[in-house]
Amino acid sequence: MKLQKLMIGALAVGLALGTAGCGSRGGTTQSTGGDNSGALVGIAMPTKTSERWIKDGDAIKAQLEKLGYKTDLEYGDDKIPQQVQQISNMITKGAKVLIVASIDGTALSDQLDAAAKAGIKVIAYDRLINGNKNVDYYTTFDNEKVGVQQATSLLTGLGILDNDGKETGKKGPFNIELFAGSPDDNNATFFYNGAMKTLKKYIDDGTLVVKSGQTGFTQIATLRWDPATAQKRMQNLIASSYSNGAKINGILSPYDGISIGIISALTASGYATTALPVITGQDAEAASVKSIIAGQQYSTIYKDTRELGKEAVTMADDLLKGKTPEVNDTKSYDNKAKIVPTFLLQPVIVTKDNYQKVLIDGGYYKESDLK
């Protein structure tokens, strides 16, 4: 999943950062028309209800300030008008770069137009901003791969695949249910498409059975990634499709918070915490990693947001210094107005078997964090 204020004048002629392709951080230096040391960078995060966004915001702020820039970090509390106003305020304050993790990827066009008019560059952070050409760069993880990994870990947990990804010959049938992310988040469709591409074969041949029949994105989407919404839907699924005593063997969940809501519904419906279905997740949030260690949630997808934040900071720093930001994808991320130059990072499947090596030895958590 690097923005600078371009000064009007001869030195600005010919700059084309907004349509940059693959660049090099050691590449051509472009004139900024002034000294941007101490410049203001606006950081707009969507919510504090997920621990990952708090970590992301704090890390980006600290890294930018270490480089000598001023920052304005705001959280939108999952309220679109609030985030719109926060970004408008950042523009008014004279920010030269905006790093934006949007609540709704289609709701910021006026702000993007205002930023472009003021010479401010916009980096979309982990969530693509759609429908406007004034998104200059995007940094995120390989989101379709996240979906593939979620589906793969579901198949592994059910025993259909072994740890090397090879088919074991188990044909089930296994009862599964599917959850997707928020329909206003561009990433949610990438996760869904990657997962369904992986699961389709097994649904088609009857190895996997979705008893509810709900497989379409709009049927299984979870607005705002809300755990309570997921919990209610899980309760309804149990009541409508499993009231005859049939058991759910696996659940595709796109996010750890949703997984927690699902687990709450299952345990309230009589599932023992030691006999839950195979449940996936994403973001390696501490509560869900603890659940994985306890044998409740099966897996999560770890996205090292330290590296994502570092990439956004590097992009912003490059732009403020007149350099062309590095990207490694110029084809995948069409926001309906342009292909947005993107830097992709790689996600990792985490289970009880490897959480120690990946999360603790890797320094993301201390062992005491997961007690």
C-alpha positions in Angstrom: 0.0 0.0 0.0 5.3 11.5 -1.1 3.8 14.7 -1.3 5.2 18.2 -1.5 3.9 21.7 -2.2 4.9 22.6 -5.7 5.7 26.4 -6.0 4.4 28.2 -9.0 7.1 29.4 -11.3 9.8 28.4 -13.7 11.4 25.9 -11.4 8.1 24.0 -11.1 7.6 23.6 -14.9 7.8 20.1 -16.1 7.4 18.3 -12.7 5.1 15.3 -13.0 5.1 13.6 -9.7 1.4 12.9 -9.8 2.0 10.5 -12.8 5.3 9.1 -11.7 6.1 5.5 -12.5 8.8 3.4 -11.0 11.2 5.7 -9.4 14.5 5.5 -7.5 15.1 7.0 -4.1 18.6 7.8 -5.4 17.2 9.3 -8.6 16.8 12.7 -10.0 16.3 15.5 -7.5 13.5 17.8 -8.5 13.4 21.5 -7.4 10.9 22.3 -4.7 11.1 26.0 -5.1 12.0 26.5 -1.5 13.3 25.0 1.8 10.8 22.4 3.2 12.7 21.7 6.4 10.2 21.9 9.2 7.2 21.6 6.8 3.8 20.5 8.1 2.6 17.0 7.2 -1.0 16.1 7.8 -1.8 12.5 8.9 -5.4 11.5 8.7 -6.2 8.1 10.3 -9.8 6.5 10.3 -10.4 5.4 13.8 -9.0 4.5 17.2 -11.3 1.5 17.6 -8.6 -0.7 16.0 -5.2 -0.8 17.8 -3.4 -1.0 14.5 -4.5 2.6 13.4 -3.3 4.0 16.7 0.1 2.3 16.2 0.3 3.5 12.6 -0.5 7.1 13.4 1.9 7.3 16.3 4.7 5.6 14.3 4.3 8.0 11.3 4.1 11.0 13.5 7.3 10.0 15.5 9.3 9.2 12.4 8.4 12.5 10.6 9.2 14.5 13.7 12.5 12.8 14.0 13.3 14.0 10.5 12.4 17.6 11.6 8.9 17.9 10.2 5.9 19.2 12.0 2.8 17.0 12.1 -0.9 17.2 12.5 -2.2 13.7 13.4 -6.0 13.3 13.5 -8.4 10.4 13.9 -11.8 10.4 12.2 -13.6 8.2 14.7 -15.2 6.4 11.7 -17.2 9.5 11.0 -16.9 10.7 7.4 -17.8 14.4 8.0 -15.2 14.5 10.8 -12.4 13.2 8.6 -13.4 15.6 5.8 -13.2 18.5 8.2 -9.9 17.4 9.6 -8.3 17.2 6.2 -9.8 20.5 5.2 -8.2 22.0 8.4 -4.8 20.5 7.5 -5.0 22.2 4.1 -5.9 25.5 5.7 -3.0 25.1 8.1 -0.6 24.9 5.2 0.4 21.2 5.2 2.7 20.4 2.3 1.9 16.6 2.3 -1.1 14.7 3.3 -0.9 11.0 4.4 -4.5 9.7 4.4 -6.0 6.4 5.5 -9.6 7.1 4.5 -12.8 6.1 6.2 -14.7 6.1 2.9 -12.5 6.0 -0.2 -15.0 8.0 -2.3 -15.8 10.8 0.1 -12.7 13.1 -0.2 -12.8 14.5 -3.7 -13.4 18.1 -2.7 -10.5 17.9 -0.3 -8.2 16.3 -2.9 -9.1 19.0 -5.4 -8.4 21.7 -2.8 -5.1 20.0 -2.0 -4.1 19.9 -5.6 -5.0 23.6 -6.1 -2.8 24.5 -3.1 0.1 22.4 -4.5 -0.2 19.7 -1.8 0.5 16.1 -2.7 -1.5 13.2 -1.3 -0.3 9.8 -0.2 -3.1 7.2 0.2 -2.2 5.1 3.2 -3.2 1.4 3.1 -6.7 2.3 1.8 -6.9 3.6 -1.8 -8.8 6.8 -2.3 -11.1 6.4 -5.3 -12.6 8.6 -8.0 -10.1 11.4 -8.1 -7.0 12.0 -10.1 -5.3 14.0 -7.3 -4.1 10.9 -5.4 -0.4 11.0 -6.1 0.9 7.8 -4.4 -0.3 4.8 -2.6 1.4 2.5 -0.1 -0.1 -0.7 1.1 0.3 -4.4 1.3 -0.4 -6.8 -1.5 -4.1 -6.9 -0.7 -5.2 -9.7 -3.1 -2.4 -11.8 -1.6 -3.8 -11.1 1.9 -7.1 -12.7 0.7 -5.3 -15.6 -0.9 -3.4 -16.2 2.4 -6.6 -16.0 4.5 -8.3 -18.6 2.3 -5.2 -20.8 2.3 -4.9 -20.7 6.0 -8.6 -21.7 6.2 -7.9 -24.7 4.0 -4.9 -25.6 6.0 -6.8 -25.4 9.3 -9.5 -27.6 7.9 -6.8 -30.1 6.8 -7.6 -29.8 3.1 -4.1 -28.5 2.5 -0.9 -29.4 4.4 1.6 -26.8 5.7 3.3 -26.8 2.3 0.1 -26.0 0.5 -0.4 -29.4 -1.0 -3.8 -31.1 -1.1 -4.2 -33.9 1.5 -7.0 -35.7 -0.2 -9.6 -34.7 2.5 -12.9 -34.1 0.7 -15.1 -33.1 3.7 -17.7 -31.8 3.2 -16.8 -29.0 5.5 -19.4 -26.4 6.4 -18.1 -22.9 6.2 -19.4 -19.3 6.3 -17.8 -16.2 4.7 -17.3 -12.7 6.0 -15.9 -9.7 4.1 -14.8 -6.2 5.0 -16.4 -2.8 4.6 -17.9 -2.0 1.2 -16.5 1.5 1.4 -13.0 0.3 1.8 -11.3 -0.5 -1.5 -9.1 -3.1 0.2 -12.1 -5.2 1.2 -12.8 -6.2 -2.4 -9.1 -7.2 -3.0 -9.2 -9.4 0.1 -12.5 -10.9 -1.1 -11.4 -11.5 -4.6 -8.2 -13.2 -3.5 -10.0 -15.4 -1.1 -12.8 -16.4 -3.4 -10.3 -17.2 -6.2 -8.7 -19.6 -3.8 -11.8 -21.2 -2.4 -13.9 -21.4 -5.6 -12.5 -24.8 -6.6 -13.4 -26.4 -3.3 -16.9 -24.8 -3.2 -17.6 -25.9 -6.7 -16.6 -29.6 -6.0 -18.5 -29.8 -2.8 -15.5 -30.0 -0.4 -16.7 -26.7 1.1 -20.3 -26.1 1.7 -21.7 -22.6 2.5 -25.0 -23.6 4.1 -26.3 -20.1 4.2 -25.7 -19.7 0.5 -24.3 -16.3 1.1 -21.1 -15.9 -1.0 -21.5 -12.6 -2.8 -19.5 -9.6 -1.6 -22.5 -7.5 -0.8 -24.1 -10.4 1.1 -21.1 -10.9 3.4 -19.7 -7.4 3.7 -19.3 -5.9 7.2 -19.8 -2.1 7.2 -16.9 -0.2 8.9 -15.4 -3.6 9.8 -17.5 -3.5 12.9 -17.2 -6.4 15.3 -20.7 -5.9 16.7 -22.2 -6.1 13.2 -20.2 -9.3 12.5 -21.4 -10.8 15.8 -25.0 -10.1 14.9 -24.7 -11.6 11.5 -23.0 -14.7 12.9 -25.9 -15.1 15.4 -28.4 -14.8 12.5 -26.4 -17.4 10.4 -26.4 -19.9 13.3 -30.1 -19.4 13.8 -31.1 -19.6 10.2 -28.7 -22.2 8.8 -27.5 -24.4 11.7 -30.6 -24.7 13.9 -30.8 -28.4 13.0 -27.6 -29.2 14.9 -25.2 -29.0 12.0 -21.8 -27.6 13.0 -19.7 -24.9 11.3 -16.3 -26.2 10.5 -14.6 -23.0 9.2 -15.2 -19.2 8.9 -13.4 -16.9 6.5 -12.9 -13.7 8.5 -11.1 -10.7 6.9 -10.1 -8.9 10.1 -9.2 -9.7 13.7 -11.9 -7.5 15.2 -14.6 -9.2 13.1 -13.1 -12.6 14.3 -13.7 -11.5 17.9 -17.3 -10.7 17.1 -17.7 -14.1 15.4 -16.2 -15.9 18.3 -18.5 -14.1 20.8 -21.5 -15.2 18.7 -20.3 -18.8 18.5 -19.6 -19.2 22.2 -23.0 -17.6 23.1 -24.6 -20.2 20.9 -23.0 -23.1 22.7 -19.7 -23.7 20.9 -17.0 -24.6 23.4 -13.9 -22.3 23.3 -11.9 -25.5 22.8 -14.0 -26.6 19.8 -14.5 -23.6 17.7 -14.4 -23.6 13.9 -11.2 -22.7 12.0 -11.4 -18.9 12.0 -9.1 -16.6 10.1 -8.2 -12.9 10.6 -6.0 -10.0 9.8 -3.7 -7.4 11.4 -2.2 -9.5 14.2 -3.9 -7.5 16.9 -2.8 -8.5 20.4 -6.2 -9.7 21.5 -6.4 -12.0 18.5 -2.9 -13.3 18.8 -3.7 -14.2 22.4 -6.8 -16.0 21.0 -4.6 -17.9 18.5 -2.2 -18.9 21.3 -5.2 -20.1 23.3 -6.4 -22.2 20.4 -9.5 -20.2 19.6 -8.8 -18.2 16.5 -6.8 -20.2 14.0 -4.8 -17.6 12.1 -4.2 -14.0 11.3 -2.4 -12.1 8.5 0.5 -10.1 9.8 1.2 -6.9 8.1 4.2 -5.1 9.6 2.7 -1.7 9.9 6.1 -0.4 11.1 7.4 -0.9 7.5 4.2 0.5 6.0 4.6 3.6 8.1 8.2 3.9 7.3 7.4 3.7 3.6 4.8 6.5 3.9 7.4 8.6 5.8 10.0 7.9 3.1 7.6 8.9 0.4 6.7 12.2 2.1 10.4 13.0 2.9 11.4 12.3 -0.8 8.6 14.6 -2.0 9.6 17.4 0.4 13.2 17.1 -0.8 12.2 17.1 -4.4 12.9 13.4 -5.1 10.8 11.0 -7.0 9.3 8.4 -4.7 10.1 4.7 -5.3 7.1 2.5 -6.3 7.0 -1.2 -7.3 3.5 -1.4 -8.9 2.1 0.9 -11.6 -0.6 -1.4 -12.9 -2.8 -2.8 -10.1 -4.4 0.1 -8.3 -7.0 1.9 -10.5 -8.9 4.4 -8.5 -11.4 5.0 -11.3 -9.6 8.2 -12.3 -6.0 7.0 -12.7 -3.6 4.1 -12.0 -2.1 5.3 -8.8 1.7 4.6 -8.4 2.0 2.2 -5.5 4.6 0.7 -3.2 3.5 -2.8 -2.1 4.7 -4.7 1.0 4.3 -8.4 1.7 1.9 -10.0 4.3 2.6 -13.1 6.3 0.3 -15.9 7.7 0.6 -16.2 11.5 -0.7 -19.3 13.4 0.1 -20.8 16.8 3.1 -22.6 15.2 5.0 -19.4 14.1 3.7 -16.5 16.1 6.8 -16.6 18.3 9.2 -16.4 15.4 7.3 -13.8 13.4 5.9 -11.5 16.0 8.1 -11.8 19.1 11.5 -12.6 17.6 10.7 -10.0 14.9 10.2 -7.4 17.6 6.5 -6.5 16.8 5.4 -7.6 20.3 7.2 -8.4 23.5 6.3 -11.7 25.1 4.7 -9.9 28.0 2.3 -8.2 25.5 0.7 -11.5 24.7 0.3 -12.9 28.3 
